[in-house]
Amino acid sequence: MDKEKFLKISYGILADENLTPSEKLVYAFVCGFKICYASIRTIATTLGISERQVVRCLKKLVKLGYIREVKTDQRTKAYKRNE
């Protein structure tokens, strides 16, 4: 049996009225990794939301300072939780 992976999310994020439920889910997904290299498609499929919605959520989370983009050698973007 595979071990399940659990995510911790701060109450501050859950209680933030400026964030939609989708933004909170995307934040939790990103925080599940030291650096999140997952594609927009992977995030969308995993969370059951559209790719366009994932992009909007990531942009807003970066703008609010919850996460940041991480430089990669590739053309893809990676994200990391701000600490």
MOPAC internal coordinates of N, CA, C and O (Angstrom, degrees):
PM7 1SCF
backbone

  N    0.0000 0     0.00 0     0.00 0    0    0    0
  C    1.4561 1     0.00 0     0.00 0    1    0    0
  C    1.5266 1   109.19 1     0.00 0    2    1    0
  O    1.2310 1   120.48 1   -50.06 1    3    2    1
  N    1.3200 1   116.68 1   129.94 1    3    2    1
  C    1.4563 1   121.50 1   179.19 1    5    3    2
  C    1.5131 1   110.34 1   -71.36 1    6    5    3
  O    1.2310 1   121.62 1   -36.71 1    7    6    5
  N    1.3390 1   114.50 1   143.29 1    7    6    5
  C    1.4624 1   118.08 1   174.84 1    9    7    6
  C    1.5200 1   108.69 1   -75.91 1   10    9    7
  O    1.2310 1   121.26 1   -43.38 1   11   10    9
  N    1.3041 1   115.20 1   136.62 1   11   10    9
  C    1.4549 1   119.87 1   176.95 1   13   11   10
  C    1.5149 1   109.02 1   -79.21 1   14   13   11
  O    1.2310 1   121.01 1   -32.68 1   15   14   13
  N    1.3215 1   115.67 1   147.32 1   15   14   13
  C    1.4482 1   120.99 1   177.25 1   17   15   14
  C    1.5317 1   107.72 1  -103.23 1   18   17   15
  O    1.2310 1   121.05 1   -48.44 1   19   18   17
  N    1.3153 1   115.60 1   131.56 1   19   18   17
  C    1.4501 1   120.82 1   179.25 1   21   19   18
  C    1.5188 1   109.70 1  -113.19 1   22   21   19
  O    1.2310 1   120.91 1   -30.61 1   23   22   21
  N    1.3130 1   115.86 1   149.39 1   23   22   21
  C    1.4546 1   121.79 1   179.97 1   25   23   22
  C    1.5132 1   110.14 1  -114.74 1   26   25   23
  O    1.2310 1   121.32 1   -39.29 1   27   26   25
  N    1.3167 1   115.08 1   140.71 1   27   26   25
  C    1.4572 1   119.96 1   173.12 1   29   27   26
  C    1.5142 1   107.81 1  -101.44 1   30   29   27
  O    1.2310 1   121.14 1   -44.00 1   31   30   29
  N    1.3101 1   115.42 1   136.00 1   31   30   29
  C    1.4626 1   120.20 1   176.17 1   33   31   30
  C    1.5260 1   107.22 1  -133.29 1   34   33   31
  O    1.2310 1   121.07 1   -44.52 1   35   34   33
  N    1.2994 1   115.56 1   135.48 1   35   34   33
  C    1.4637 1   118.86 1  -175.41 1   37   35   34
  C    1.5337 1   110.80 1   -68.36 1   38   37   35
  O    1.2310 1   121.56 1   -28.70 1   39   38   37
  N    1.3112 1   114.61 1   151.30 1   39   38   37
  C    1.4555 1   119.57 1   177.78 1   41   39   38
  C    1.5277 1   110.25 1   -62.86 1   42   41   39
  O    1.2310 1   120.46 1   148.27 1   43   42   41
  N    1.3258 1   116.72 1   -31.73 1   43   42   41
  C    1.4628 1   120.66 1   178.82 1   45   43   42
  C    1.5181 1   112.33 1   -58.10 1   46   45   43
  O    1.2310 1   120.60 1   140.99 1   47   46   45
  N    1.3205 1   116.47 1   -39.01 1   47   46   45
  C    1.4686 1   120.96 1   177.64 1   49   47   46
  C    1.5255 1   109.61 1   -69.95 1   50   49   47
  O    1.2310 1   120.54 1   133.54 1   51   50   49
  N    1.3195 1   116.58 1   -46.46 1   51   50   49
  C    1.4628 1   119.85 1  -179.47 1   53   51   50
  C    1.5198 1   111.93 1   -60.67 1   54   53   51
  O    1.2310 1   120.24 1   144.19 1   55   54   53
  N    1.3231 1   117.15 1   -35.81 1   55   54   53
  C    1.4585 1   121.26 1  -176.43 1   57   55   54
  C    1.5282 1   113.36 1   -87.71 1   58   57   55
  O    1.2310 1   119.89 1   172.01 1   59   58   57
  N    1.3213 1   117.81 1    -7.99 1   59   58   57
  C    1.4665 1   121.02 1  -177.17 1   61   59   58
  C    1.5244 1   109.89 1   -67.61 1   62   61   59
  O    1.2310 1   120.56 1   -69.06 1   63   62   61
  N    1.3020 1   116.53 1   110.94 1   63   62   61
  C    1.4670 1   121.50 1  -177.90 1   65   63   62
  C    1.5211 1   112.44 1   -73.61 1   66   65   63
  O    1.2310 1   120.00 1   169.58 1   67   66   65
  N    1.3415 1   117.61 1   -10.42 1   67   66   65
  C    1.4618 1   121.42 1   177.76 1   69   67   66
  C    1.5222 1   111.87 1   -81.47 1   70   69   67
  O    1.2310 1   120.16 1   171.10 1   71   70   69
  N    1.3210 1   117.31 1    -8.90 1   71   70   69
  C    1.4579 1   121.70 1  -178.63 1   73   71   70
  C    1.5260 1   110.91 1  -107.19 1   74   73   71
  O    1.2310 1   121.19 1   -41.79 1   75   74   73
  N    1.3098 1   115.32 1   138.21 1   75   74   73
  C    1.4607 1   120.84 1   175.40 1   77   75   74
  C    1.5333 1   108.79 1   -80.91 1   78   77   75
  O    1.2310 1   120.27 1   -15.66 1   79   78   77
  N    1.3227 1   117.08 1   164.34 1   79   78   77
  C    1.4613 1   118.83 1   175.61 1   81   79   78
  C    1.5362 1   112.45 1   -56.82 1   82   81   79
  O    1.2310 1   120.20 1   142.23 1   83   82   81
  N    1.3223 1   117.23 1   -37.77 1   83   82   81
  C    1.4676 1   120.24 1   178.51 1   85   83   82
  C    1.5184 1   111.48 1   -64.76 1   86   85   83
  O    1.2310 1   119.99 1   139.87 1   87   86   85
  N    1.3117 1   117.62 1   -40.13 1   87   86   85
  C    1.4683 1   121.16 1   178.62 1   89   87   86
  C    1.5266 1   110.78 1   -64.66 1   90   89   87
  O    1.2310 1   120.58 1   142.92 1   91   90   89
  N    1.3121 1   116.50 1   -37.08 1   91   90   89
  C    1.4674 1   120.37 1   177.60 1   93   91   90
  C    1.5236 1   110.80 1   -66.88 1   94   93   91
  O    1.2310 1   120.45 1   140.85 1   95   94   93
  N    1.3271 1   116.75 1   -39.15 1   95   94   93
  C    1.4640 1   120.75 1   177.71 1   97   95   94
  C    1.5253 1   111.33 1   -65.69 1   98   97   95
  O    1.2310 1   120.48 1   135.98 1   99   98   97
  N    1.3233 1   116.69 1   -44.02 1   99   98   97
  C    1.4635 1   120.37 1   178.95 1  101   99   98
  C    1.5277 1   109.65 1   -63.74 1  102  101   99
  O    1.2310 1   120.10 1   138.94 1  103  102  101
  N    1.3065 1   117.42 1   -41.06 1  103  102  101
  C    1.4669 1   121.19 1   177.08 1  105  103  102
  C    1.5311 1   110.18 1   -59.22 1  106  105  103
  O    1.2310 1   120.34 1   133.51 1  107  106  105
  N    1.3131 1   116.95 1   -46.49 1  107  106  105
  C    1.4650 1   120.97 1  -179.86 1  109  107  106
  C    1.5244 1   110.44 1   -62.35 1  110  109  107
  O    1.2310 1   120.42 1   140.12 1  111  110  109
  N    1.3211 1   116.79 1   -39.88 1  111  110  109
  C    1.4645 1   120.54 1   178.94 1  113  111  110
  C    1.5254 1   110.18 1   -61.86 1  114  113  111
  O    1.2310 1   120.32 1   130.69 1  115  114  113
  N    1.3256 1   116.99 1   -49.31 1  115  114  113
  C    1.4736 1   121.35 1  -179.59 1  117  115  114
  C    1.5242 1   110.27 1   -59.54 1  118  117  115
  O    1.2310 1   120.50 1   139.04 1  119  118  117
  N    1.3198 1   116.65 1   -40.96 1  119  118  117
  C    1.4671 1   121.18 1  -177.39 1  121  119  118
  C    1.5311 1   112.64 1   -70.97 1  122  121  119
  O    1.2310 1   120.07 1   169.44 1  123  122  121
  N    1.3117 1   117.48 1   -10.56 1  123  122  121
  C    1.4527 1   121.13 1   177.51 1  125  123  122
  C    1.5204 1   113.01 1   -74.12 1  126  125  123
  O    1.2310 1   120.36 1   175.56 1  127  126  125
  N    1.3124 1   116.92 1    -4.44 1  127  126  125
  C    1.4584 1   122.67 1  -178.29 1  129  127  126
  C    1.5185 1   109.85 1  -130.87 1  130  129  127
  O    1.2310 1   120.54 1   -29.92 1  131  130  129
  N    1.3194 1   116.57 1   150.08 1  131  130  129
  C    1.4700 1   119.28 1   174.12 1  133  131  130
  C    1.5274 1   108.37 1   -60.56 1  134  133  131
  O    1.2310 1   121.09 1   130.64 1  135  134  133
  N    1.3250 1   115.53 1   -49.36 1  135  134  133
  C    1.4639 1   123.15 1   170.41 1  137  135  134
  C    1.5227 1   106.11 1  -132.66 1  138  137  135
  O    1.2310 1   120.18 1   -53.22 1  139  138  137
  N    1.3105 1   117.25 1   126.78 1  139  138  137
  C    1.4653 1   121.83 1  -176.12 1  141  139  138
  C    1.5276 1   110.14 1   -91.40 1  142  141  139
  O    1.2310 1   120.91 1   -71.75 1  143  142  141
  N    1.3323 1   115.87 1   108.25 1  143  142  141
  C    1.4618 1   122.57 1   177.46 1  145  143  142
  C    1.5275 1   111.68 1   -98.17 1  146  145  143
  O    1.2310 1   119.94 1  -175.69 1  147  146  145
  N    1.3028 1   117.71 1     4.31 1  147  146  145
  C    1.4670 1   121.17 1  -176.45 1  149  147  146
  C    1.5271 1   110.53 1   -60.62 1  150  149  147
  O    1.2310 1   121.20 1   -36.21 1  151  150  149
  N    1.3081 1   115.31 1   143.79 1  151  150  149
  C    1.4621 1   119.90 1   178.38 1  153  151  150
  C    1.5254 1   109.99 1   -73.33 1  154  153  151
  O    1.2310 1   121.75 1   -18.49 1  155  154  153
  N    1.3181 1   114.25 1   161.51 1  155  154  153
  C    1.4683 1   120.38 1   176.19 1  157  155  154
  C    1.5265 1   109.04 1   -57.84 1  158  157  155
  O    1.2310 1   120.53 1   138.82 1  159  158  157
  N    1.3229 1   116.60 1   -41.18 1  159  158  157
  C    1.4665 1   121.47 1  -179.75 1  161  159  158
  C    1.5302 1   111.02 1   -62.46 1  162  161  159
  O    1.2310 1   120.42 1   136.92 1  163  162  161
  N    1.3196 1   116.80 1   -43.08 1  163  162  161
  C    1.4657 1   120.53 1   179.86 1  165  163  162
  C    1.5206 1   111.08 1   -63.32 1  166  165  163
  O    1.2310 1   120.54 1   135.32 1  167  166  165
  N    1.3254 1   116.57 1   -44.68 1  167  166  165
  C    1.4634 1   120.35 1   179.09 1  169  167  166
  C    1.5265 1   109.81 1   -61.77 1  170  169  167
  O    1.2310 1   120.82 1   133.29 1  171  170  169
  N    1.3235 1   116.04 1   -46.71 1  171  170  169
  C    1.4663 1   120.89 1  -178.45 1  173  171  170
  C    1.5276 1   111.40 1   -61.10 1  174  173  171
  O    1.2310 1   120.54 1   133.94 1  175  174  173
  N    1.3181 1   116.58 1   -46.06 1  175  174  173
  C    1.4665 1   120.81 1  -178.88 1  177  175  174
  C    1.5255 1   110.98 1   -64.59 1  178  177  175
  O    1.2310 1   120.81 1   136.51 1  179  178  177
  N    1.3115 1   116.05 1   -43.49 1  179  178  177
  C    1.4646 1   120.43 1  -178.85 1  181  179  178
  C    1.5228 1   111.53 1   -63.43 1  182  181  179
  O    1.2310 1   120.66 1   138.75 1  183  182  181
  N    1.3246 1   116.33 1   -41.25 1  183  182  181
  C    1.4685 1   120.41 1  -175.43 1  185  183  182
  C    1.5277 1   113.69 1   -91.27 1  186  185  183
  O    1.2310 1   120.20 1   169.95 1  187  186  185
  N    1.3265 1   117.23 1   -10.05 1  187  186  185
  C    1.4615 1   120.08 1   178.84 1  189  187  186
  C    1.5133 1   113.62 1    74.18 1  190  189  187
  O    1.2310 1   120.76 1  -147.41 1  191  190  189
  N    1.3319 1   116.15 1    32.59 1  191  190  189
  C    1.4647 1   121.00 1   176.90 1  193  191  190
  C    1.5274 1   108.14 1  -125.90 1  194  193  191
  O    1.2310 1   120.25 1   -10.56 1  195  194  193
  N    1.3270 1   117.13 1   169.44 1  195  194  193
  C    1.4615 1   120.39 1  -177.02 1  197  195  194
  C    1.5397 1   110.89 1   -76.53 1  198  197  195
  O    1.2310 1   121.33 1   -22.55 1  199  198  197
  N    1.3158 1   115.07 1   157.45 1  199  198  197
  C    1.4641 1   120.24 1   176.96 1  201  199  198
  C    1.5297 1   110.52 1   -62.41 1  202  201  199
  O    1.2310 1   120.92 1   140.33 1  203  202  201
  N    1.3169 1   115.85 1   -39.67 1  203  202  201
  C    1.4666 1   120.34 1   179.06 1  205  203  202
  C    1.5335 1   110.54 1   -60.91 1  206  205  203
  O    1.2310 1   120.86 1   139.68 1  207  206  205
  N    1.3258 1   115.96 1   -40.32 1  207  206  205
  C    1.4605 1   120.51 1   179.36 1  209  207  206
  C    1.5329 1   110.80 1   -66.17 1  210  209  207
  O    1.2310 1   120.12 1   141.08 1  211  210  209
  N    1.3299 1   117.38 1   -38.92 1  211  210  209
  C    1.4647 1   120.97 1   177.38 1  213  211  210
  C    1.5283 1   110.17 1   -60.53 1  214  213  211
  O    1.2310 1   120.36 1   134.92 1  215  214  213
  N    1.3213 1   116.92 1   -45.08 1  215  214  213
  C    1.4669 1   120.99 1   179.69 1  217  215  214
  C    1.5251 1   110.40 1   -60.18 1  218  217  215
  O    1.2310 1   120.54 1   134.84 1  219  218  217
  N    1.3288 1   116.58 1   -45.16 1  219  218  217
  C    1.4750 1   119.95 1   178.87 1  221  219  218
  C    1.5275 1   111.15 1   -62.36 1  222  221  219
  O    1.2310 1   120.66 1   138.01 1  223  222  221
  N    1.3229 1   116.35 1   -41.99 1  223  222  221
  C    1.4667 1   120.59 1   179.74 1  225  223  222
  C    1.5265 1   110.95 1   -63.16 1  226  225  223
  O    1.2310 1   120.20 1   134.10 1  227  226  225
  N    1.3146 1   117.21 1   -45.90 1  227  226  225
  C    1.4697 1   120.82 1  -179.87 1  229  227  226
  C    1.5257 1   110.93 1   -60.92 1  230  229  227
  O    1.2310 1   120.69 1   135.79 1  231  230  229
  N    1.3351 1   116.28 1   -44.21 1  231  230  229
  C    1.4701 1   120.07 1   179.34 1  233  231  230
  C    1.5260 1   111.16 1   -60.11 1  234  233  231
  O    1.2310 1   120.51 1   136.21 1  235  234  233
  N    1.3296 1   116.64 1   -43.79 1  235  234  233
  C    1.4627 1   119.89 1  -178.90 1  237  235  234
  C    1.5276 1   111.19 1   -68.04 1  238  237  235
  O    1.2310 1   120.15 1   139.47 1  239  238  237
  N    1.3306 1   117.32 1   -40.53 1  239  238  237
  C    1.4620 1   120.54 1   179.07 1  241  239  238
  C    1.5315 1   111.35 1   -63.94 1  242  241  239
  O    1.2310 1   120.57 1   143.82 1  243  242  241
  N    1.3357 1   116.51 1   -36.18 1  243  242  241
  C    1.4724 1   120.25 1   175.80 1  245  243  242
  C    1.5239 1   109.33 1   -67.88 1  246  245  243
  O    1.2310 1   120.63 1   133.85 1  247  246  245
  N    1.3235 1   116.40 1   -46.15 1  247  246  245
  C    1.4760 1   121.20 1  -178.86 1  249  247  246
  C    1.5317 1   111.41 1   -59.01 1  250  249  247
  O    1.2310 1   120.40 1   140.12 1  251  250  249
  N    1.3321 1   116.84 1   -39.88 1  251  250  249
  C    1.4639 1   120.84 1  -179.67 1  253  251  250
  C    1.5316 1   112.93 1   -80.52 1  254  253  251
  O    1.2310 1   120.66 1   172.23 1  255  254  253
  N    1.3265 1   116.35 1    -7.77 1  255  254  253
  C    1.4614 1   120.01 1   176.65 1  257  255  254
  C    1.5187 1   115.30 1    85.64 1  258  257  255
  O    1.2310 1   119.98 1  -167.16 1  259  258  257
  N    1.3212 1   117.63 1    12.84 1  259  258  257
  C    1.4721 1   120.27 1   178.69 1  261  259  258
  C    1.5237 1   111.72 1   -76.70 1  262  261  259
  O    1.2310 1   121.00 1   144.50 1  263  262  261
  N    1.3330 1   115.70 1   -35.50 1  263  262  261
  C    1.4600 1   120.84 1   177.64 1  265  263  262
  C    1.5228 1   108.22 1  -133.57 1  266  265  263
  O    1.2310 1   121.17 1   -10.84 1  267  266  265
  N    1.3346 1   115.37 1   169.16 1  267  266  265
  C    1.4577 1   118.84 1   175.72 1  269  267  266
  C    1.5172 1   109.13 1  -140.22 1  270  269  267
  O    1.2310 1   121.79 1   -24.42 1  271  270  269
  N    1.3308 1   114.18 1   155.58 1  271  270  269
  C    1.4583 1   119.40 1   175.48 1  273  271  270
  C    1.5192 1   108.34 1   -77.59 1  274  273  271
  O    1.2310 1   120.93 1   -35.72 1  275  274  273
  N    1.3110 1   115.82 1   144.28 1  275  274  273
  C    1.4485 1   122.40 1   179.89 1  277  275  274
  C    1.5237 1   107.64 1  -114.29 1  278  277  275
  O    1.2310 1   120.47 1   -46.34 1  279  278  277
  N    1.3207 1   116.70 1   133.66 1  279  278  277
  C    1.4608 1   121.02 1   178.41 1  281  279  278
  C    1.5254 1   109.72 1   -66.64 1  282  281  279
  O    1.2310 1   121.07 1   -44.34 1  283  282  281
  N    1.3235 1   115.56 1   135.66 1  283  282  281
  C    1.4539 1   120.77 1   176.35 1  285  283  282
  C    1.5201 1   108.73 1  -128.68 1  286  285  283
  O    1.2310 1   120.88 1   -14.60 1  287  286  285
  N    1.3078 1   115.93 1   165.40 1  287  286  285
  C    1.4581 1   120.62 1   177.16 1  289  287  286
  C    1.5257 1   110.99 1   -77.13 1  290  289  287
  O    1.2310 1   121.37 1   163.46 1  291  290  289
  N    1.2925 1   114.98 1   -16.54 1  291  290  289
  C    1.4616 1   120.72 1  -176.24 1  293  291  290
  C    1.5189 1   110.32 1   -95.09 1  294  293  291
  O    1.2310 1   121.46 1    -4.83 1  295  294  293
  N    1.3168 1   114.80 1   175.17 1  295  294  293
  C    1.4632 1   119.44 1   177.85 1  297  295  294
  C    1.5175 1   111.56 1   -81.01 1  298  297  295
  O    1.2310 1   120.52 1   170.38 1  299  298  297
  N    1.3129 1   116.61 1    -9.62 1  299  298  297
  C    1.4632 1   120.13 1   180.00 1  301  299  298
  C    1.5204 1   110.39 1   -80.75 1  302  301  299
  O    1.2310 1   121.06 1   -21.55 1  303  302  301
  N    1.3164 1   115.57 1   158.45 1  303  302  301
  C    1.4608 1   121.02 1   177.60 1  305  303  302
  C    1.5274 1   108.96 1   -98.08 1  306  305  303
  O    1.2310 1   121.63 1   -30.09 1  307  306  305
  N    1.3066 1   114.49 1   149.91 1  307  306  305
  C    1.4615 1   120.54 1   173.70 1  309  307  306
  C    1.5208 1   106.61 1  -126.37 1  310  309  307
  O    1.2310 1   120.42 1   -23.81 1  311  310  309
  N    1.3276 1   116.80 1   156.19 1  311  310  309
  C    1.4531 1   121.03 1  -176.82 1  313  311  310
  C    1.5245 1   109.59 1  -130.79 1  314  313  311
  O    1.2310 1   121.77 1   -28.91 1  315  314  313
  N    1.3197 1   114.22 1   151.09 1  315  314  313
  C    1.4568 1   121.44 1   180.00 1  317  315  314
  C    1.5227 1   108.77 1  -142.64 1  318  317  315
  O    1.2310 1   121.32 1   -35.41 1  319  318  317
  N    1.3077 1   115.07 1   144.59 1  319  318  317
  C    1.4712 1   120.13 1   177.52 1  321  319  318
  C    1.5195 1   109.31 1   -68.52 1  322  321  319
  O    1.2310 1   120.34 1   -43.04 1  323  322  321
  N    1.3102 1   116.96 1   136.96 1  323  322  321
  C    1.4648 1   121.00 1   173.11 1  325  323  322
  C    1.5136 1   108.45 1   -75.09 1  326  325  323
  O    1.2310 1   120.53 1   -41.04 1  327  326  325
  N    1.2857 1   116.59 1   138.96 1  327  326  325
  C    1.4713 1   120.16 1  -178.52 1  329  327  326
  C    1.4961 1   110.76 1  -112.34 1  330  329  327
  O    1.2310 1   120.10 1   180.00 1  331  330  329

